[in-house]
Structures are given as structure tokens and as C-alpha cells.
Amino acid sequence: MVTEKNRALYEEAKRYMPGGACAGGRSNRIFGMPLYLDHASGSKLYSVDGNAYIDYHCGAGAALYGHGHPRLKAALEDVISKGFY
């Protein structure tokens, strides 16, 4: 169920992006608007409304390791701590 928090984010996002999302596929047909996420962990996505969803899309490598895998997170933190050049 979409709450006012998600709806408010949608209204604001529509001011900057067509359809309130950066890609057409991000719009959720059931809700009639994009689902705005707060965080992800393992196989789950968590909405700004506090609802948990199973990530069946598995984009950006989550299909292999899940979201926030500890070894990948540690490797990224190590690289970031060295700075960008």
C-alpha cells in the first residue's frame, strides 16, 4: 500500500522528471506511480513507507550476491577510503 510519503515524493519528482522516475520501467502499474525505496538488503527492497518487497528484478549485480553483501561492501569502502584520482 502506498502512503502519503511515497505520494509526496512522486508529486515532487514529477516536477523534475517525466513520470516522476528516471526510466519508464520504474513506474509501478499496481500503484500508478513509482515505488520509492529507502534501502535494500539481501534479496529485499524496503520502501520509504517501511514495506519490504522481494527484489525479483535484481538489477545492478544484486542477482549474484544480493544487496549490501558484506564482502563487496568492505571492498568498496576500502577503495573509497583511498580517494579518487
Secondary structure, DSSP 8 states (H G I E B T S, - for coil): ---HHHHHHHHHHHTTSGGGSSSGGGEETTTTEE--EEEEEBTEEEETTS-EEE-SS-TTTHHHH-BT-HHHHHHHHHHHHT---
